[in-house]
Amino acid sequence: MFTKLKTMIASEDTGNEANSGKLGTFGGVFTPSILTILGVIMYLRFGWVVGNVGLIGTLIIVTLATSITFLTALSITAIATDQKVRIGGAYYMISRSLGIESGGAIGIPLYIAQALSVALYTVGFAESVTGVFPDVSMRTVGLVTTVLVAGIAIISAKTAIKAQYFIMFGIALSLLSLLFGSPIEESSVEMWGAADRHSEGFWIVFAVFFPAVTGIMAGVNMSGDLKEPNKSIPRGTFAAIGVGYIIYMILPVILATRADALTLIEDPLIMRRMAYWGDAILIGVWGATLSSALGSILGAPRILQALARDGILPRWLKFLGRGDGNDDSPRIGTLFTMGIALVAVFFGNLNIIAPILTMFFLTTYGVVNITAGIERLLDSPSFRPKVSVHWSFSILGAIGCIAVMFLINVVATVVAFIFVILIFVWLRKRELTATWGDVRSGIWMTLTRAGLMQISRKSDSKTWRPHPLVLSGAPTKRFHLIEFASEITHNRGILTVATTLTTPGLTDARKVEVEDNIRDFLSKTNIQGLVKAVKSENAFEGGKMLADVYGLGGLVPNTIVLGDSENPEYRNEYCDMIAHFYRLKRNVLIVRDNPEKGFGRKEKIDLWWGGLKGNGGLMILLAYLLQQSRKWNCEEVNIKMAAENEIGAKKAQENIRVLLEQFRIDAKVNVYVMNGRPFDEILHENSSEADVIFMGMATPDENFEAYYTSMQKRLKKLPTTILVLAAEDVSFGTVLMQQEEFVSKE
C-alpha cells in the first residue's frame, strides 16, 4: 500500500529530488506526517482508548479529531498554495498573514509543543522497552533515546528521512501481523467502554488521543527543506490524513473484538498479544515512536530557527537562528531542543505530556484556521490560492478547535490563551518591525468601511464626542494646540493634525515628507492622530479647503482648533475663515496661548458662563473633558458669571446649580455683581490666576472683525484662553446629560 502511494504522490518529483538537494512530497511531507500519526498513541494507548469509551466512542473520537485536522489541512492548503512557505511551517504562515506578533505568539507555543513531542515519543519508546525488559530503567532508556534521535537529526534531514523509510516498512509489517492475528479471550464488544464504570471520561480520553492525529504539522514544519512546498504540503498532508483515518477506523474494530474493555485498559502492549507475530508489534512500536521522535526533532528546531531569524526571540538567543551545512540545518537549535526534551523525559509520562500537547496543538490549529478564514473573508487581490477553500470551512475548524479545548479542560484552555496573549503583548511592547505585509490593515479597512457606511451625517447627541481638526502650522511651534486637542479627545475621538504649505513650487514628494515628519513628531510625543497637509498660496484659503474637503462619508471633523492671529494685516482673512467654518457647522476653538504660562499647573479652569444655549453647553462639556484628562490635576471647574445686581446674581447662581446637578458635574459657581463696573475689570480681577479660561464667542456677522478686535484687547495679559464658538446642530445640553456614560467607557 505504501509503495503504491509513494509512486502515486511522488512520481513528479522523486526523479529530481537528488539533483535539487531538497525533499519531495513523499519523503518530505507524507513520510514524516504518516509516521507521526501512526505513532506511540496508536500502539500504546489505542487499546486504552477503546477500553474506556468503547467501539462507538472511539470511532467518534477518531472522526472528530480527524475532522479538525482535515479542516486545518484545508486552511494550510489555501495558505500554502498562495505563498511560498519557507522555514518555520505553521509559524511562517501565521506571521506572514496575521503579523509578526501573532506569529510569534503562536510560534513559541508551537515550538514548545514540538519539543515536548520529542519527549512524548521517546517516553513511549522507553515504556514499550521496559514492558519487554522490566529490569531496564525507563528513564534511562528515554534519555539515551532522546540523545540518539537528536544525533541522527543533526547529521542531516535527508539521513533522518531515509531512516524513516525502513521504519515505515516495520510499521506496515506490524499492522499486517495484527490484522492476521486472533482474539486473546472470549469477549463481547463493548460499545461504550468498561462495564465497571471506572473508565475515564470521553473528553479526557480525547485529550490523550488527539496527539495521534497532529502529525500533519510534521510535514508542514519541513517547509524549508521542500523542493516545492506549495505542491508537496497539500498532497502529502491530505494523503497522510486519509491513510491515517482508514487505519484508525479499522484498528478499534480489531481491538474491540479480540479483548474485553478492562484488558484493553490494563495492558499497554495488548496488540502484541493479539498479533500473528507478536514481536512484529514491538518492531512497529519502536519504529513508530522513534520515527515520530525523529519527525518532531526535525520540525521543532526549524520553527526555532525561523523565530530567531525573525527577531521573535530575545537577542541573547539569536544564535539559535544559525544554520549549518549546505541544507542550512539548525544544529544548534537541535541541541537546544534536545535539552528541553531531556528535561521533559526526566520528569514526564505519556498521560501527562499528551494533554499538554493537545492544548498547544489545538491553539495552533485554531489560529491557522482563523488566518485562512480571514484571508478569504477579506478577499484581498493579493490572496490568490491555487486551492480555494471557502472561509466557512476555516472558521468551522477554528470553532471546533476552541470548543474541544473548553470541553477537555476549561482551566487549561484559559491558561493556554493567557500564555499566548502574554507572548503577544510582550512582542507588541518590543515594537518589532517586519519586512513583509500582513492582513491586519485589511481587517481594519473592512471594519472601517462597515463603520463608515453606518455613520450618519446627522450628529447624534447621545454619542457625540469631539473630532478635532487642528490647524497647527508647524507642529513644533504650536504644540499647545495639538496637546489641548488630544486632551479633550481622551483617545476616543479622531484627532487630525493639519497644516497648509504655502512655499511656491512645493513638490508632492516634499508634501509627503512633511506629513511623515509630523507623524514621527506625534509618535515621539505619544499622541494618536492622523496627519494631513495641503498646498495653497494662502494659509487661510488652505484652512478653508481643509474644512471643505477633509473627511470621509459621515466621519468629518466636527471641531476645528486653531491659534490666535495678532497681526492686523491678516485679521480680515482670519475672521472670514472663522465665519466659513461656522457656516460649515464646524465648532471653532481658538486657543489664545499665554507664552509665559502655557497651561500653567493644569489645576484651575475658569469658565465664563453666558447661558446654556449657544456656546454654554459646549464650554461646560469641553471643560469637563479637559478636567478628566490624565494630564490635568483639576479637581473642579469654576463657572463664573457677571450679573447687573444682587437679585440677578442669586437667580443666576441657583439656575446654574440646578443645571450642574442635572449634568452630574462637580463645579463651583461664582456670580459677581457688576455694580456699574465694566466686565473686563471683573474678568481680569477674578481669572488672572487661572490655568486656562473658557469664553464664548459671538456668531460671525458683518461686524465680526470689529468684535474680534475688541475681544483680543479684552483678553490681553490673561492666562491661556479658549474662545468657543458652537456651530454644530447638536444639543450640547443633551450631550451633557449623557456624559456620565461617555466617561464610564474610558
C-alpha positions, -999 to 999 in steps of 0.1 A, spaced: 0 0 0 27 25 10 48 16 -21 19 23 -44 11 55 -26 47 66 -29 46 61 -66 13 80 -70 21 111 -50 58 115 -57 61 105 -94 66 141 -104 93 149 -80 113 119 -69 134 119 -100 147 154 -95 149 153 -57 185 142 -56 196 169 -80 179 197 -62 191 186 -27 155 192 -15 128 168 -3 98 158 -24 62 151 -14 67 115 -2 99 119 17 94 155 29 57 155 39 39 122 37 66 101 54 71 123 85 34 130 87 21 94 85 49 81 108 40 107 134 3 99 130 9 61 133 29 66 165 31 60 201 -6 67 209 -17 41 183 4 13 198 4 21 235 -29 39 241 -53 29 214 -64 -2 234 -68 21 265 -90 45 244 -112 16 232 -115 2 266 -125 35 282 -151 48 256 -159 16 237 -160 10 200 -186 37 191 -169 62 214 -136 55 198 -149 59 162 -165 92 172 -132 104 188 -112 93 157 -137 110 133 -139 142 154 -102 145 158 -95 138 121 -122 163 111 -104 190 130 -71 181 114 -88 178 80 -103 213 82 -70 226 94 -53 209 64 -77 227 41 -66 260 57 -30 250 54 -35 241 17 -51 275 10 -22 294 26 5 271 12 -8 274 -24 -9 312 -21 25 320 -8 59 303 -8 62 287 25 97 289 39 113 276 70 90 277 101 60 259 87 28 270 106 47 299 123 57 312 89 22 310 76 6 328 105 33 355 109 31 364 72 -7 367 74 -16 380 108 16 398 116 49 391 134 33 395 169 5 370 162 30 346 145 53 348 175 25 344 200 16 311 183 51 301 171 66 299 206 39 276 220 41 256 187 78 251 192 73 241 228 47 216 217 70 201 191 99 199 216 76 182 241 65 158 213 101 145 212 97 136 248 63 121 243 76 97 217 109 88 234 90 82 267 66 60 247 96 41 233 110 36 268 77 24 281 75 -2 254 111 -14 260 105 -17 298 73 -37 291 95 -63 274 126 -58 296 113 -49 331 147 -47 347 157 -18 324 152 18 337 125 35 317 140 70 324 175 59 313 161 44 281 142 76 274 172 99 280 195 78 259 170 75 230 164 113 230 201 119 226 205 93 198 174 107 179 188 142 181 222 129 169 206 115 137 187 148 131 220 167 135 237 146 108 211 157 82 174 159 75 178 136 45 195 109 66 166 110 91 141 108 62 159 78 47 159 61 82 121 67 83 116 46 51 129 15 69 107 24 99 77 26 76 83 -9 65 84 -21 101 51 -4 108 34 -19 78 47 -53 89 33 -49 124 -1 -38 111 -3 -68 88 7 -91 117 -21 -75 139 -46 -79 110 -39 -117 107 -38 -122 145 -65 -137 167 -86 -129 199 -68 -134 232 -100 -141 252 -137 -146 248 -155 -112 250 -184 -92 238 -179 -59 220 -181 -30 244 -198 -2 226 -195 24 253 -165 14 275 -157 -6 306 -186 -22 322 -175 -14 358 -178 23 351 -143 30 363 -134 43 328 -122 78 321 -145 105 306 -149 110 269 -130 143 267 -102 131 289 -97 102 265 -100 126 236 -72 147 250 -49 117 253 -57 105 218 -56 138 199 -18 140 196 -21 108 174 -36 130 146 -13 160 150 12 145 126 1 169 98 25 195 113 55 172 109 54 177 71 45 214 73 74 221 97 98 207 70 87 235 46 122 250 44 136 217 32 110 210 5 116 214 -32 81 226 -39 63 234 -6 31 247 -23 26 214 -40 41 190 -15 24 203 16 -12 198 4 -6 165 -14 15 149 14 -7 162 42 -41 150 27 -26 116 18 -13 112 54 -47 122 69 -65 98 46 -43 68 52 -42 75 90 -80 78 92 -86 45 74 -62 27 97 -76 44 128 -111 33 119 -101 -3 113 -80 -8 144 -108 -2 170 -129 -29 154 -100 -54 157 -92 -44 193 -129 -44 205 -135 -79 190 -104 -95 205 -103 -85 241 -127 -71 267 -126 -35 279 -107 -40 312 -80 -60 294 -76 -33 268 -72 -6 296 -47 -25 317 -23 -38 291 -5 -11 270 11 -38 248 -22 -56 241 -16 -55 204 15 -78 209 -7 -105 224 -32 -102 196 -8 -102 166 1 -132 145 37 -125 151 39 -106 184 74 -93 180 63 -75 148 43 -52 171 75 -44 190 91 -35 158 62 -13 149 61 3 184 98 10 184 98 21 148 67 44 152 80 60 184 114 66 170 102 79 137 77 102 154 105 115 176 126 120 145 98 139 128 94 162 159 132 167 164 134 177 127 105 201 129 109 218 162 144 233 156 133 247 122 105 266 140 130 278 165 154 288 137 126 309 120 117 325 153 153 335 159 158 349 124 127 370 126 138 385 158 110 370 179 133 355 205 154 378 228 186 390 213 207 367 235 191 337 218 198 350 183 224 322 178 195 297 176 188 310 141 221 297 128 221 271 100 249 247 91 259 229 60 245 231 25 210 224 37 211 252 64 204 226 91 196 241 125 221 220 145 224 245 174 186 246 176 185 208 176 208 206 206 187 232 224 155 213 216 172 181 228 178 198 262 142 207 266 131 172 256 156 156 281 140 176 309 105 165 299 117 129 296 132 130 331 100 143 347 71 132 325 50 103 314 26 98 285 -6 107 302 8 140 315 26 151 283 -1 142 258 -29 166 272 -4 195 273 5 189 237 -32 187 228 -38 222 241 -8 237 223 -16 219 190 -53 229 192 -43 265 198 -21 264 167 -47 247 146 -73 272 156 -51 302 147 -41 286 113 -78 282 106 -86 318 116 -57 330 94 -71 313 63 -106 323 71 -97 360 75 -76 359 43 -107 345 24 -132 368 41 -111 399 32 -109 387 -4 -77 407 -9 -65 407 -45 -31 395 -32 -46 363 -18 -49 340 -48 -45 304 -36 -45 277 -62 -67 256 -40 -96 278 -29 -113 270 4 -145 287 15 -140 308 46 -168 289 64 -147 257 65 -117 275 81 -140 292 107 -157 259 114 -123 244 120 -113 272 144 -146 269 163 -141 232 165 -106 237 180 -117 262 206 -148 242 215 -129 210 220 -103 228 241 -130 240 265 -147 206 266 -114 190 275 -103 213 303 -116 249 308 -88 259 332 -61 245 308 -77 263 279 -78 297 297 -41 292 308 -32 284 272 -50 316 259 -33 337 287 1 323 277 -5 332 241 -18 367 250 12 374 273 36 365 245 16 387 221 17 417 245 55 411 251 62 411 214 40 442 209 59 461 235 91 453 217 77 471 186 92 445 162 93 456 126 85 431 99 97 434 63 66 417 50 30 428 48 1 411 67 -37 412 67 -42 435 97 -45 466 76 -71 447 56 -90 438 87 -91 474 98 -100 485 63 -130 461 63 -142 472 98 -137 509 89 -157 505 57 -185 488 76 -185 515 102 -184 544 77 -214 530 59 -233 531 92 -223 566 103 -249 592 96 -241 627 86 -265 639 112 -249 644 146 -262 622 175 -262 639 209 -260 606 228 -228 595 211 -212 629 204 -175 634 210 -150 659 196 -132 650 164 -108 679 162 -91 692 131 -60 711 144 -47 738 121 -12 736 137 10 752 111 45 740 122 36 715 150 67 721 170 60 758 173 23 753 181 24 721 201 0 735 227 -28 733 201 -22 696 195 -18 690 232 -51 706 240 -70 688 212 -55 654 224 -65 661 260 -102 667 251 -105 636 229 -92 611 255 -81 589 225 -118 583 218 -123 610 191 -104 612 159 -77 639 161 -62 652 128 -32 675 127 -33 696 96 -10 722 80 -11 744 49 21 745 29 25 779 12 60 776 -3 59 783 -40 67 753 -63 65 728 -35 66 692 -48 43 664 -39 73 645 -26 81 673 -2 44 674 10 46 636 17 79 642 36 63 669 57 34 646 66 59 618 76 78 642 98 46 653 116 37 616 121 71 610 136 66 640 159 33 628 171 47 593 177 75 608 198 51 628 219 27 598 224 -2 614 207 -25 594 185 -37 613 154 -40 615 117 -20 639 96 -30 660 66 -10 686 46 -24 707 17 -7 730 -7 -21 765 -11 -8 800 -19 -26 814 11 -27 798 46 -63 809 53 -76 796 19 -58 763 28 -76 762 61 -110 767 43 -100 739 18 -93 715 46 -126 722 63 -144 718 30 -130 685 18 -113 667 46 -132 637 60 -148 605 47 -185 599 44 -202 609 77 -169 609 95 -157 645 93 -140 668 119 -167 685 139 -144 708 158 -116 730 144 -88 740 168 -66 769 157 -44 796 172 -50 833 175 -38 858 149 -24 890 164 -13 905 130 -39 932 120 -29 927 83 -44 893 83 -74 899 107 -99 902 79 -89 869 62 -87 852 96 -122 863 107 -135 854 72 -121 819 77 -138 815 111 -171 826 96 -166 800 69 -161 773 95 -192 784 112 -213 782 80 -199 746 75 -213 739 110 -179 732 125 -174 742 161 -144 766 164 -119 766 193 -94 794 192 -65 789 217 -50 822 228 -18 810 243 0 828 271 36 820 261 49 826 296 24 804 315 11 780 288 -14 758 306 2 765 340 -1 738 366 -31 723 349 -52 727 380 -76 756 377 -102 760 350 -123 792 348 -154 791 326 -173 824 320 -209 815 315 -234 831 292 -262 806 293 -268 770 283 -279 779 248 -253 787 222 -217 782 235 -225 774 271 -232 737 268 -201 731 246 -179 751 270 -190 730 300 -185 699 280 -150 708 269 -140 719 304 -153 687 318 -133 666 293 -102 686 300 -107 681 337 -110 643 332 -77 642 312 -50 622 329 -25 651 325 -47 675 344 -49 677 381 -80 698 383 -105 687 409 -132 711 400 -143 737 373 -150 772 383 -181 785 365 -182 823 366 -207 849 356 -213 886 359 -247 900 369 -261 935 370 -274 934 406 -278 911 436 -312 898 426 -299 887 392 -268 872 408 -288 850 432 -312 839 405 -283 831 381 -264 811 407 -294 790 416 -302 782 379 -266 772 372 -265 749 403 -297 732 391 -282 726 357 -250 712 372 -269 687 393 -287 675 362 -254 673 343 -237 654 373 -207 677 370 -188 689 401 -182 726 396 -180 757 418 -203 786 409 -193 822 413 -216 850 402 -202 885 405 -223 917 409 -210 943 385 -224 974 403 -215 996 374 -180 981 369 -170 970 334 -170 933 326 -133 935 316 -123 946 351 -142 917 367 -127 893 342 -91 903 349 -97 906 387 -111 870 391 -94 849 364 -58 862 364 -47 831 385 -65 805 363 -45 780 343 -70 781 314 -101 802 307 -131 793 286 -151 820 270 -178 820 243 -177 840 210 -204 858 192 -219 844 160 -199 858 130 -217 886 111 -208 916 91 -193 932 123 -174 901 134 -139 916 126 -145 946 148 -159 923 175 -129 900 174 -105 930 176 -122 942 208 -121 906 221 -83 905 216 -79 937 235 -101 923 263 -80 892 267 -46 907 268 -24 897 297 -48 870 308 -38 833 311 -43 809 282 -79 814 269 -100 791 248 -126 810 227 -155 787 219 -179 790 190 -206 763 189 -218 757 153 -229 721 152 -266 711 151 -262 693 184 -280 699 217 -249 700 240 -272 701 269 -284 666 259 -248 656 254 -241 666 290 -270 645 302 -252 615 287 -217 625 298 -216 601 327 -220 571 303 -193 586 279 -167 587 307 -175 553 320 -164 537 288 -128 550 292 
